[in-house]
């Protein structure tokens, strides 16, 4: 279990990897008094042949569901190619798909901006290989998402939901 405090007026940037929070682990992010600390995690433009491109920016690595992710403050910017911006990682094919996440993403405050090329901005990762709709029903569903406060902006550029399922799943599990 990791607690990350984003110091006011400071920026933490991760561009060569993800902030991995696999199932069974947790990450809680706090801002300080001015709430001006930033966390930027960019796992974008790796290309389809790299497992790093399948990882969520914040959450599950390739082929893995996310653990509990809680955000209380700060400015969070997370983007990924085939994994969720925040949530589960993606997979190449059905046997590699992560299980539905048992752990939610909870947002209580701060400013959260999450996007993915093909997965959900917040939620499920994508499945890269194209299969029939019957085959994909169990892939990319992602986690429950609870937003109690703060500013949340989530988008998918190609085929996933802003908040919900990744490409090949396309449904919203929970959002309130």
N, C-alpha and C positions, 0 to 999 in steps of 0.2 A: 504494500500500500504506500503510495507516494503522495505527499502534499507539496504542491508547488506554489510559492508565493511570488507573484510578479511585482517586483519593486517599482515604485513610482518612477516614471521617466526613464525606465530601462527597457531594453528590447532583447529578447532571447530569440534567435533565429536558428532553425534547423532546416538545412536544404539538401543534405546528403543522406537522409534517412527519415524514419518516422519516429514518433513518440509512441512506442508500443505499449498498449494496455490490453493484453490478451485476457480471455475469460479466466476468472479466478483471481484477478488482480484489480487494483483500483487506482484512479488518479483523481485528486481533488485540486482544483486550481482556484487560488484566491488573488484578489487585487488588494493593494494597500489603500490608504486613506483617499488619495486623489483618483484612484482607479485608472491610472495612466500607464501602468506597465503593460507590455505587449509580448505575446507569444506568437511567432510566425513559424508554421511548419508547412513546407512546400515540397511535396513528393510528386511534382508534375513534370511531364515531358520526358519520362524515362523510356517510354516505348513499351510495346507489348511483350517483348521477350525477356523482360527483367522482373524478377519476383518483387523488387522494390516498388514497381509500378502497381502491383496488386495489393500492397499494404495500404491501410487507411493512414491518412496523415497523423491522426490521433486516434488510436484504437487498435484493432486487430491487425496482426501481420498477415501476409499472404495466406489464404486458406484458413484463417482463424477468426472466431467471433471476438467481439470486444468484451472487456471487463467493465466495471462500473466507472463511468466518467461523470464527474460533478464539477460544474463551473459556477463559482460564486462572484467572480469579478475579473477585472482586467479586460484587455482587448485581445481576442483570440482570432487568428486568421489561419485556416487550415485548408489545403487543397491537395487532391490526389488524382491520379489517372483512372485506375480501375478499382481501387478501394474507396470506401466512403471518405469524405473530408474528415468527419468525425463518426466513428462507428466500426463496422466490421470490414475485414479485408475481403478482397475479391479472389476469384479462382479461374483457372483455365477451363475446367470441365466439371460436370456434375459430381463425379466421385470426390473431387477436391473441395466442393462447396462447404463453407463453414456452416455449422449447425446454427439454428436460430439463436440469437444472443439471449442469454438469461439475464443480462445486466443492462440497465438502461443508460441513456445519456440524460442527465438532469441539469437544467440551466436555471439558476436562481438570480443571476445578475451579470453585469458586464456587457460587453459587445462581442457577439460571436458571428463570424463570417466564414462559412464553410461551403466548399464546392468540390465537385469531382467532374471529370470528363465524362465518365460513363456510369458511375455508381451514384448513390444518393449523396447529397451534400451532407446530411446527417442521417445515418441509418445503415442501410445494407450495402455491401460491396457488390461488384458486378461479376457476372460469369462471362468470360471472353468468347469461348467457342459457341457457335450458333447451333442450337438444337430446336426441336419442336416445342411448342408451348407446354405440352404434357411433361416433357423432360425438365423444364426450368421451374416448375412450380415450387420446388424446395430449395431454390438457390437465390441468395441475395435479399432475403427478407429483412434482415437486420434486427435492430433493437427497438424497444419502446423509447420514445423521446418525450420528456416532460419539460416544458418551459414555463416557469413560474414568474419570471421577471427578466429584465435586461432587454437587449436588442438582439434579435436573431435574424440573420439573413442566410438562407441556405439555397443552393441551386445545383442542378445537374446540367451540364452543357449539352449532353447528347441524348441519353436514354434512361436515366434513373429519375427518381423523384427528388424534389428539393429536400423534403423530409419524408422518409419512408423507405421503400424498397429500392435496391439497385437495379440496373438494367437486367432484364429477364425476370424480375419479380413484380415490380410495379404496383405494390400496394402499401398502404399506410397501416402499420401495425397499431401504434397508439401515438396520439399527439394531443396534448391538452395544455 
